[in-house]
Amino acid sequence: MTQGTGRDPDAGPMFMTGDPDPPAVPFADASLAPYRVSEAERDAIAAAIDSDELVALALALGNIPAPSRSEAAAAEFVFEWLAREGFRPRKVGATPDRPNIIGEYGGHGTGPNLVMTAHLDTESPSGIAHQDRFRYRPATLADPEWTQCWLDEDGKLRGYPISNDRGPMSCFMIAAKALKKAGIALAGKTWLTACPGEIGPEPIEEYEGVAYLGKDIGAHYLFHHGGIAPDYAIAAEGTDFGVTWNGCGYALFRIQIYGKGVFTPILEAPEDAADHPNPIYRLGAVIEALHRWGRTWEAGAVRDARGGRSVPKVQIASVRGGAPMDFGAGTEVCALYLDVSLGPRQKAADAMHGIVAAMRGIELDDFDVDPVVVRHGFEADDTEVAPLVGAVDAATRLARGTPVERANPVYSSMWRDHNVFNMQRIPAITTGMPRWRPTPADMASSALIYALTMLAVCGRVTGAVDGDAPTSVYGNDATPFGRAGE
């Protein structure tokens, strides 16, 4: 409920200021990669990547409708592909219709373990018609890229499911296949994972319960119940081949404004809207105050670190008040829902104090501020993540002839599932192909980088390794029961 300190409503966020510029040190050092990949290994892996197969996989997977809460068909597709290719998949889920899919490759020697993760769901309208019609224009609802993917006449892959995030998922699936096809066995283990719910939703108000869970049943559930123990993690997402190990979180604040409901025939409308008993009439002043606070928050929240530049943002996500089918006496309550990005070193409490102070600067009958969703951001330790970043740098140099660079700030200013692993002290990054309109060549390049990174992290074993041939309770002896006369 309402809390605060009575500070200046335009004051910056409490307890947090922008950090100084990061030290002038190399962003990545390829020499820190756990295993040094040779050019011959690079050539063998590159030859095993079939660009046409990769594009076909991305299109087939991307054209399976999988908005949040409806990932089952896409999950089954990934499961069947991993099984067919010999990656021993399993399903682990909080609910049977929204499983995490987990395949694996390697683990034949001693080396670091790596988890590759991408999400099955894609941003799209909710499918709840009465909600969508008050969020999107009809032309936007009709946009084919919500659910359809194709290779356009300019040679670029279209469709949000490929961009976010089944294109990067396809890249690491083909990367693992290329390692296997090239006969390169990994010492450490790589897990290939596809998760539901990264986009959302979040259980809020009447949209509550398991049916509306998002992130909690995806990578979070995967980490705790998926049978993985990684030394490093990569959230495979579009970053235009850049890398960041910083990630923002967010908080959604419900700001309720109270007034009085008055029967319309007896209402005496005041000259000034600010004096109106209906709290909806106060929204102008409230929005202006929150906008001023948000601008101050954004200016003070920027953090430039070695692993990424975080630029948190603020905007109103939703407005609720009254009941249109039951009018005649205004409303006593209305609410704004304020979406506040949180940098990796910020807390929801920092934002809440500022919001309450801003609200106290307005003449209102009463109000409440409640954080109805909170997810903090995280960052990897620069030193602990350096071997992983070095592996990506080595892979990028071998695949593209250039060093890896720090990703654009937009990619360290949003939630991605590397947050889940950094939260659990597993050094994690996000990196991948171009986020917007990738070409087949972009995807093949990304698949090669992923494959080389798996090798550079996990290391290689040579010689015979245990295969996946069927086993029997009678052993492998041609005559398990012996011969007559023995």
C-alpha positions, 0 to 999 in steps of 0.5 A: 500500500501507500508508502513514501518519504515526502521527498521532492516529487521531481527528485531522482531515484533514491539510493542509486546514481549512474556509475562512472565510465567503465575502465579502459580494458579490452571487452573480450580476450579470446585467450581466456577461452577454455579451449583453443579452436583450430582453423581446421576444426572451424573448417570442418564445422563450417562445412557441416552447416547446411544453410538451406537446412537451417532456413528450412528449420527456422521457417518450419519452427517459426510458422507454428503459432506459439504466442505466450500460453500456447507453446505446446505445438512448437515445443513438440516440434523441437522435441521431435527434431532433437530426438530424430537427430540423437540429442536425447531430449526430455520434457520438464514443465510446470504444466504438461502443455507448456514444457521446457524442452531439454536436449544434450550433446557432449559430456564425454570428458572433463570440461566446462558445461554450457547451457544454450537457451531460447524461448518458444513464445513470441510477442503477439496479441493476447488472443483475448478479444476484448482485451486486444481490441483496446490495445491494438488497431485492427490493422495491427492485429492483422499484421501477418508477421505476428505468426507467419514467417517467410523469405522475402524477395530481398532475401531477408527472413520475415516474421516475429517468431524467427526474430524473437526467438526461434531463429536463434533457437534454430541456429544453435540446434543446427550448430549442435548438429554440425558438431556431431556431423563433423565428428567433434565430441565435446568434453563438457556437456552442452544442453540445448533448451527451448523454454515457454513464457519468456515473453510473459504473461504476468499474473495480474488482477483477475488474470491470475493463477497458473494459466497466466504464468510466464517467466516462472515456468520457463527458464526459472523452472528449467534451472531448478528442475531441468536436470542441468548444472551449467558452468556458463549460459547463453541466452540465444537471442538477436543482438546483431552479433554483439554480446552483453552480460547485463540485463534489466528487470522491471516492476509494474506499479498499480497506482490507484486514485480514489474519489467519489461516485455521484449519480449523474443527474444530481452532479454539480460539475465544478469549473476546474476538472481537478475539483471533480469528484470522479477520480478519472478527471484527476488523471491529467495531473497524475500523468503529468507528475508521473511523466516528470518523475519518469524522465528523471528516473530515466536520466538517473538510471543509465549505467555504463558498465563493461558488460553493457550500457543499461538505459531503463525506461518508463511508460504507462502500460494500462488504464482502468476505471469504471465499468462501461456497461454500468454507467450513471454514477461515474466511478470511485476508483481508477488506476494507472499501471506504470511499467518501470525498467530496473537496471541490474543494480536497482530495486523496485523500492527505489522506484516506489519511493519516487513514485509515491513522492510524485503522487504526494505532490498532487492534490488528491483525495487518496491514492495507493501505489502497489508493485504488482509485478517485480523482476530485478535485473542482474549482471555477470561478474566481469571476471567470472564471465570472461572465459565465456566472452573469450570463447565467443570472441574466438568464435567470432574471429574464426567465423566472421574475421572480426572481434566480438563487440559490446551489444547495442544498449537496447539489448542490455536494457530489457529482460532476457533469460540470461538474467535467470542464470546470472541470478543463480551465479552462473555467468551468462550472456546474451548473443546472437544473429541480427534481431531484425530481418536476418538473411540466411547468411546471417543465420549460418554465421550465427550457427557457426559462432554458436558451434565454435563457442560450444567447442571453445567452452566445453573442449574436445575429446578424441577417440571413441566415445560412448554412442547412443545405440540401444541397450539391453538388460541382457548386455551386449554379448551375442550369447548372454546365456552361454553355450551348451556344454560350457 
